[in-house]
Amino acid sequence: MQFCPDPGVAADWLIKAFGFTVHLRIGNHRIQMWAREACFTDHPYGGHQYDAEDFFGHRWSFTEALADLGPESRGGTPVDL
Protein backbone atom coordinates (compact mmCIF):
# COMPACT_ATOMS: atom_id res chain seq x y z
CA MET A 1 0.00 0.00 0.00
CA GLN A 2 1.33 3.40 -0.97
CA PHE A 3 1.07 6.54 1.14
CA CYS A 4 -0.23 9.69 -0.49
CA PRO A 5 1.18 12.76 1.30
CA ASP A 6 -1.91 14.89 0.60
CA PRO A 7 -5.15 13.09 -0.36
CA GLY A 8 -6.82 16.45 -1.04
CA VAL A 9 -4.27 17.25 -3.76
CA ALA A 10 -4.72 13.75 -5.18
CA ALA A 11 -8.50 14.18 -5.21
CA ASP A 12 -8.14 17.52 -7.01
CA TRP A 13 -5.95 15.79 -9.61
CA LEU A 14 -8.53 13.03 -10.11
CA ILE A 15 -11.25 15.63 -10.58
CA LYS A 16 -9.21 17.45 -13.23
CA ALA A 17 -7.79 14.34 -14.92
CA PHE A 18 -10.84 12.07 -14.98
CA GLY A 19 -13.86 14.22 -14.14
CA PHE A 20 -14.45 12.51 -10.77
CA THR A 21 -16.69 14.20 -8.23
CA VAL A 22 -16.32 14.12 -4.45
CA HIS A 23 -19.06 12.12 -2.70
CA LEU A 24 -17.71 12.24 0.87
CA ARG A 25 -14.68 13.87 2.48
CA ILE A 26 -13.62 13.13 6.07
CA GLY A 27 -10.80 15.44 7.11
CA ASN A 28 -7.87 14.96 4.78
CA HIS A 29 -7.56 11.20 5.24
CA ARG A 30 -10.64 9.72 3.55
CA ILE A 31 -12.25 10.81 0.31
CA GLN A 32 -14.93 8.88 -1.55
CA MET A 33 -15.38 9.89 -5.15
CA TRP A 34 -17.69 9.15 -8.06
CA ALA A 35 -16.38 8.49 -11.56
CA ARG A 36 -17.97 8.55 -14.97
CA GLU A 37 -19.31 5.18 -16.12
CA ALA A 38 -16.97 5.20 -19.14
CA CYS A 39 -13.94 4.84 -16.85
CA PHE A 40 -14.83 1.35 -15.63
CA THR A 41 -14.36 -2.19 -16.89
CA ASP A 42 -17.10 -4.67 -15.95
CA HIS A 43 -16.15 -7.88 -14.16
CA PRO A 44 -18.16 -11.12 -14.08
CA TYR A 45 -18.31 -11.16 -10.27
CA GLY A 46 -20.82 -8.32 -10.06
CA GLY A 47 -18.65 -5.23 -10.05
CA HIS A 48 -16.63 -2.92 -12.18
CA GLN A 49 -13.21 -1.43 -11.67
CA TYR A 50 -10.90 1.28 -12.95
CA ASP A 51 -7.12 1.36 -12.34
CA ALA A 52 -4.94 4.46 -12.76
CA GLU A 53 -1.51 5.76 -11.80
CA ASP A 54 -1.11 9.31 -10.47
CA PHE A 55 1.70 11.81 -10.98
CA PHE A 56 3.52 10.48 -7.86
CA GLY A 57 3.53 6.99 -9.36
CA HIS A 58 0.89 5.74 -6.90
CA ARG A 59 -1.51 3.17 -8.28
CA TRP A 60 -5.20 3.69 -7.63
CA SER A 61 -7.93 1.08 -7.92
CA PHE A 62 -11.53 2.26 -8.03
CA THR A 63 -14.22 -0.38 -7.62
CA GLU A 64 -17.99 -0.40 -7.45
CA ALA A 65 -20.13 -3.38 -6.46
CA LEU A 66 -23.05 -3.77 -8.85
CA ALA A 67 -24.59 -6.79 -7.18
CA ASP A 68 -24.29 -8.56 -3.85
CA LEU A 69 -23.20 -11.96 -5.15
CA GLY A 70 -22.34 -14.80 -2.82
CA PRO A 71 -19.07 -16.73 -3.04
CA GLU A 72 -20.89 -19.63 -4.78
CA SER A 73 -21.24 -17.47 -7.90
CA ARG A 74 -17.43 -17.39 -8.14
CA GLY A 75 -16.79 -21.03 -7.24
CA GLY A 76 -16.26 -20.31 -3.52
CA THR A 77 -17.82 -21.68 -0.35
CA PRO A 78 -19.69 -19.50 2.16
CA VAL A 79 -18.59 -19.50 5.79
CA ASP A 80 -20.18 -18.08 8.93
CA LEU A 81 -17.96 -15.52 10.61
OpenMM code with the backbone's topology and positions (N, CA, C; nanometers):
from openmm import Vec3, app, unit

residues = "MET GLN PHE CYS PRO ASP PRO GLY VAL ALA ALA ASP TRP LEU ILE LYS ALA PHE GLY PHE THR VAL HIS LEU ARG ILE GLY ASN HIS ARG ILE GLN MET TRP ALA ARG GLU ALA CYS PHE THR ASP HIS PRO TYR GLY GLY HIS GLN TYR ASP ALA GLU ASP PHE PHE GLY HIS ARG TRP SER PHE THR GLU ALA LEU ALA ASP LEU GLY PRO GLU SER ARG GLY GLY THR PRO VAL ASP LEU".split()
positions = [
    Vec3(0.0837, -0.1167, 0.0000),
    Vec3(0.0000, 0.0000, 0.0000),
    Vec3(0.0889, 0.1239, 0.0000),
    Vec3(0.0575, 0.2165, -0.0855),
    Vec3(0.1333, 0.3397, -0.0966),
    Vec3(0.0707, 0.4479, -0.0093),
    Vec3(0.1541, 0.5400, 0.0363),
    Vec3(0.1065, 0.6538, 0.1140),
    Vec3(0.1014, 0.7766, 0.0250),
    Vec3(-0.0078, 0.8447, 0.0258),
    Vec3(-0.0231, 0.9695, -0.0492),
    Vec3(-0.0061, 1.0839, 0.0503),
    Vec3(0.0915, 1.1716, 0.0306),
    Vec3(0.1181, 1.2759, 0.1297),
    Vec3(0.0036, 1.3753, 0.1483),
    Vec3(-0.0801, 1.3951, 0.0489),
    Vec3(-0.1911, 1.4893, 0.0605),
    Vec3(-0.3090, 1.4394, -0.0228),
    Vec3(-0.4002, 1.3619, 0.0388),
    Vec3(-0.5149, 1.3093, -0.0356),
    Vec3(-0.5994, 1.4170, -0.1023),
    Vec3(-0.6059, 1.5367, -0.0433),
    Vec3(-0.6820, 1.6452, -0.1038),
    Vec3(-0.6257, 1.6857, -0.2390),
    Vec3(-0.4928, 1.6928, -0.2486),
    Vec3(-0.4273, 1.7254, -0.3760),
    Vec3(-0.4529, 1.6135, -0.4768),
    Vec3(-0.4455, 1.4891, -0.4298),
    Vec3(-0.4716, 1.3749, -0.5184),
    Vec3(-0.6156, 1.3779, -0.5691),
    Vec3(-0.7097, 1.4102, -0.4803),
    Vec3(-0.8503, 1.4184, -0.5213),
    Vec3(-0.8695, 1.5288, -0.6244),
    Vec3(-0.8052, 1.6433, -0.6026),
    Vec3(-0.8137, 1.7523, -0.7008),
    Vec3(-0.7611, 1.7075, -0.8365),
    Vec3(-0.6523, 1.6305, -0.8365),
    Vec3(-0.5955, 1.5793, -0.9612),
    Vec3(-0.6928, 1.4850, -1.0306),
    Vec3(-0.7568, 1.3965, -0.9535),
    Vec3(-0.8529, 1.3026, -1.0109),
    Vec3(-0.9725, 1.3750, -1.0708),
    Vec3(-1.0140, 1.4825, -1.0055),
    Vec3(-1.1252, 1.5626, -1.0581),
    Vec3(-1.0866, 1.6228, -1.1925),
    Vec3(-0.9669, 1.6817, -1.1992),
    Vec3(-0.9213, 1.7445, -1.3234),
    Vec3(-0.8894, 1.6419, -1.4318),
    Vec3(-0.8245, 1.5322, -1.3939),
    Vec3(-0.7791, 1.4335, -1.4922),
    Vec3(-0.8913, 1.3457, -1.5454),
    Vec3(-0.9844, 1.3059, -1.4596),
    Vec3(-1.0837, 1.2066, -1.4977),
    Vec3(-1.2284, 1.2535, -1.4823),
    Vec3(-1.2498, 1.3733, -1.4313),
    Vec3(-1.3855, 1.4220, -1.4136),
    Vec3(-1.4573, 1.3612, -1.2946),
    Vec3(-1.3822, 1.3063, -1.1971),
    Vec3(-1.4445, 1.2505, -1.0771),
    Vec3(-1.5124, 1.3628, -0.9990),
    Vec3(-1.6068, 1.3252, -0.9147),
    Vec3(-1.6687, 1.4204, -0.8229),
    Vec3(-1.6575, 1.3653, -0.6813),
    Vec3(-1.6446, 1.4532, -0.5844),
    Vec3(-1.6323, 1.4117, -0.4447),
    Vec3(-1.7707, 1.3767, -0.3910),
    Vec3(-1.7813, 1.2590, -0.3324),
    Vec3(-1.9056, 1.2121, -0.2705),
    Vec3(-1.9012, 1.2371, -0.1195),
    Vec3(-1.7858, 1.2099, -0.0578),
    Vec3(-1.7707, 1.2239, 0.0872),
    Vec3(-1.6248, 1.2567, 0.1169),
    Vec3(-1.6031, 1.3519, 0.2052),
    Vec3(-1.4676, 1.3866, 0.2476),
    Vec3(-1.4672, 1.3908, 0.4001),
    Vec3(-1.3772, 1.3145, 0.4617),
    Vec3(-1.3618, 1.3132, 0.6067),
    Vec3(-1.2205, 1.3621, 0.6359),
    Vec3(-1.2109, 1.4841, 0.6867),
    Vec3(-1.0802, 1.5441, 0.7111),
    Vec3(-0.9991, 1.5430, 0.5829),
    Vec3(-0.8721, 1.5097, 0.5957),
    Vec3(-0.7870, 1.4956, 0.4775),
    Vec3(-0.7283, 1.3545, 0.4725),
    Vec3(-0.8053, 1.2568, 0.5248),
    Vec3(-0.7556, 1.1199, 0.5241),
    Vec3(-0.8489, 1.0226, 0.4525),
    Vec3(-0.9722, 1.0615, 0.4261),
    Vec3(-1.0641, 0.9722, 0.3551),
    Vec3(-1.1496, 1.0537, 0.2593),
    Vec3(-1.1459, 1.0126, 0.1337),
    Vec3(-1.2247, 1.0811, 0.0314),
    Vec3(-1.2895, 0.9748, -0.0561),
    Vec3(-1.4221, 0.9764, -0.0632),
    Vec3(-1.4932, 0.8878, -0.1546),
    Vec3(-1.5347, 0.9711, -0.2754),
    Vec3(-1.5114, 0.9147, -0.3937),
    Vec3(-1.5381, 0.9894, -0.5150),
    Vec3(-1.6241, 0.9084, -0.6105),
    Vec3(-1.6930, 0.9779, -0.6998),
    Vec3(-1.7692, 0.9151, -0.8063),
    Vec3(-1.6972, 0.9375, -0.9368),
    Vec3(-1.7021, 0.8389, -1.0241),
    Vec3(-1.6383, 0.8488, -1.1556),
    Vec3(-1.7433, 0.8305, -1.2636),
    Vec3(-1.7090, 0.8764, -1.3822),
    Vec3(-1.7966, 0.8555, -1.4974),
    Vec3(-1.8014, 0.7067, -1.5300),
    Vec3(-1.9139, 0.6602, -1.5767),
    Vec3(-1.9309, 0.5182, -1.6116),
    Vec3(-1.8285, 0.4717, -1.7149),
    Vec3(-1.7881, 0.5589, -1.8062),
    Vec3(-1.6974, 0.5200, -1.9143),
    Vec3(-1.5593, 0.4801, -1.8633),
    Vec3(-1.5262, 0.5150, -1.7405),
    Vec3(-1.3937, 0.4843, -1.6853),
    Vec3(-1.3784, 0.3369, -1.6480),
    Vec3(-1.4886, 0.2675, -1.6256),
    Vec3(-1.4829, 0.1354, -1.5627),
    Vec3(-1.4877, 0.0189, -1.6608),
    Vec3(-1.4281, -0.0919, -1.6183),
    Vec3(-1.4355, -0.2192, -1.6885),
    Vec3(-1.5236, -0.3120, -1.6051),
    Vec3(-1.6223, -0.3746, -1.6673),
    Vec3(-1.7104, -0.4666, -1.5949),
    Vec3(-1.6407, -0.5995, -1.5700),
    Vec3(-1.6696, -0.6580, -1.4538),
    Vec3(-1.6148, -0.7880, -1.4162),
    Vec3(-1.7304, -0.8854, -1.3926),
    Vec3(-1.7082, -1.0136, -1.4183),
    Vec3(-1.8164, -1.1119, -1.4080),
    Vec3(-1.8640, -1.1381, -1.2653),
    Vec3(-1.7921, -1.0892, -1.1646),
    Vec3(-1.8314, -1.1164, -1.0268),
    Vec3(-1.9227, -1.0089, -0.9682),
    Vec3(-1.9820, -0.9260, -1.0533),
    Vec3(-2.0818, -0.8317, -1.0057),
    Vec3(-2.0293, -0.6933, -0.9737),
    Vec3(-1.9174, -0.6559, -1.0309),
    Vec3(-1.8648, -0.5227, -1.0051),
    Vec3(-1.7923, -0.4690, -1.1266),
    Vec3(-1.7517, -0.3427, -1.1158),
    Vec3(-1.6631, -0.2920, -1.2185),
    Vec3(-1.5524, -0.2104, -1.1537),
    Vec3(-1.4415, -0.1973, -1.2266),
    Vec3(-1.3206, -0.1426, -1.1674),
    Vec3(-1.2457, -0.0565, -1.2674),
    Vec3(-1.1768, 0.0436, -1.2139),
    Vec3(-1.0897, 0.1279, -1.2948),
    Vec3(-0.9567, 0.1411, -1.2219),
    Vec3(-0.8454, 0.1222, -1.2922),
    Vec3(-0.7123, 0.1362, -1.2345),
    Vec3(-0.6401, 0.2517, -1.3016),
    Vec3(-0.5682, 0.3314, -1.2217),
    Vec3(-0.4935, 0.4456, -1.2756),
    Vec3(-0.3659, 0.4635, -1.1946),
    Vec3(-0.2734, 0.5412, -1.2496),
    Vec3(-0.1509, 0.5762, -1.1797),
    Vec3(-0.1410, 0.7286, -1.1768),
    Vec3(-0.1160, 0.7861, -1.0577),
    Vec3(-0.1110, 0.9311, -1.0475),
    Vec3(0.0293, 0.9850, -1.0743),
    Vec3(0.0439, 1.1164, -1.0644),
    Vec3(0.1697, 1.1812, -1.0976),
    Vec3(0.2811, 1.1517, -0.9981),
    Vec3(0.2503, 1.0923, -0.8807),
    Vec3(0.3519, 1.0483, -0.7857),
    Vec3(0.3931, 0.9033, -0.8121),
    Vec3(0.3277, 0.8387, -0.9087),
    Vec3(0.3526, 0.6987, -0.9363),
    Vec3(0.2698, 0.6050, -0.8497),
    Vec3(0.1761, 0.6591, -0.7720),
    Vec3(0.0890, 0.5744, -0.6903),
    Vec3(-0.0178, 0.5117, -0.7789),
    Vec3(-0.0458, 0.3868, -0.7544),
    Vec3(-0.1505, 0.3172, -0.8282),
    Vec3(-0.2807, 0.3252, -0.7502),
    Vec3(-0.3869, 0.3563, -0.8212),
    Vec3(-0.5201, 0.3685, -0.7633),
    Vec3(-0.6097, 0.2631, -0.8256),
    Vec3(-0.6941, 0.2046, -0.7439),
    Vec3(-0.7925, 0.1085, -0.7919),
    Vec3(-0.9294, 0.1538, -0.7417),
    Vec3(-1.0190, 0.1791, -0.8348),
    Vec3(-1.1533, 0.2257, -0.8026),
    Vec3(-1.2507, 0.1141, -0.8376),
    Vec3(-1.3299, 0.0733, -0.7399),
    Vec3(-1.4224, -0.0378, -0.7622),
    Vec3(-1.5623, -0.0002, -0.7172),
    Vec3(-1.6598, -0.0589, -0.7833),
    Vec3(-1.7991, -0.0403, -0.7446),
    Vec3(-1.8685, -0.1752, -0.7537),
    Vec3(-1.9342, -0.2144, -0.6451),
    Vec3(-2.0130, -0.3378, -0.6460),
    Vec3(-2.1454, -0.3096, -0.7156),
    Vec3(-2.1789, -0.3919, -0.8129),
    Vec3(-2.3050, -0.3768, -0.8852),
    Vec3(-2.4106, -0.4733, -0.8351),
    Vec3(-2.3662, -0.5789, -0.7711),
    Vec3(-2.4589, -0.6786, -0.7184),
    Vec3(-2.3954, -0.7427, -0.5960),
    Vec3(-2.4775, -0.7882, -0.5045),
    Vec3(-2.4290, -0.8565, -0.3855),
    Vec3(-2.4319, -1.0066, -0.4132),
    Vec3(-2.3260, -1.0549, -0.4771),
    Vec3(-2.3197, -1.1958, -0.5151),
    Vec3(-2.2467, -1.2763, -0.4087),
    Vec3(-2.2983, -1.3920, -0.3782),
    Vec3(-2.2342, -1.4798, -0.2818),
    Vec3(-2.1123, -1.5471, -0.3407),
    Vec3(-2.0283, -1.6076, -0.2565),
    Vec3(-1.9067, -1.6727, -0.3044),
    Vec3(-1.9344, -1.7904, -0.3990),
    Vec3(-2.0547, -1.8493, -0.3899),
    Vec3(-2.0886, -1.9626, -0.4779),
    Vec3(-2.0849, -1.9197, -0.6240),
    Vec3(-2.1206, -1.7947, -0.6512),
    Vec3(-2.1240, -1.7471, -0.7901),
    Vec3(-1.9847, -1.7390, -0.8516),
    Vec3(-1.8809, -1.7441, -0.7652),
    Vec3(-1.7426, -1.7391, -0.8140),
    Vec3(-1.6688, -1.8692, -0.7847),
    Vec3(-1.7407, -1.9741, -0.7505),
    Vec3(-1.6786, -2.1031, -0.7242),
    Vec3(-1.6320, -2.1187, -0.5803),
    Vec3(-1.6689, -2.0260, -0.4906),
    Vec3(-1.6262, -2.0308, -0.3517),
    Vec3(-1.7281, -2.1004, -0.2624),
    Vec3(-1.6951, -2.1066, -0.1346),
    Vec3(-1.7818, -2.1682, -0.0349),
    Vec3(-1.8104, -2.0666, 0.0741),
    Vec3(-1.9382, -2.0456, 0.1093),
    Vec3(-1.9689, -1.9498, 0.2156),
    Vec3(-1.9285, -2.0034, 0.3522),
    Vec3(-1.8907, -1.9129, 0.4412),
    Vec3(-1.8591, -1.9498, 0.5786),
    Vec3(-1.9282, -1.8506, 0.6717),
    Vec3(-1.9610, -1.8956, 0.7911),
    Vec3(-2.0182, -1.8076, 0.8925),
    Vec3(-1.9037, -1.7493, 0.9728),
    Vec3(-1.9012, -1.6182, 0.9832),
    Vec3(-1.7960, -1.5524, 1.0612),
    Vec3(-1.8493, -1.5033, 1.1923),
] * unit.nanometer
topology = app.Topology()
chain = topology.addChain("A")
for resn in residues:
    res = topology.addResidue(resn, chain)
    for name in ("N", "CA", "C"):
        topology.addAtom(name, app.Element.getBySymbol(name[0]), res)
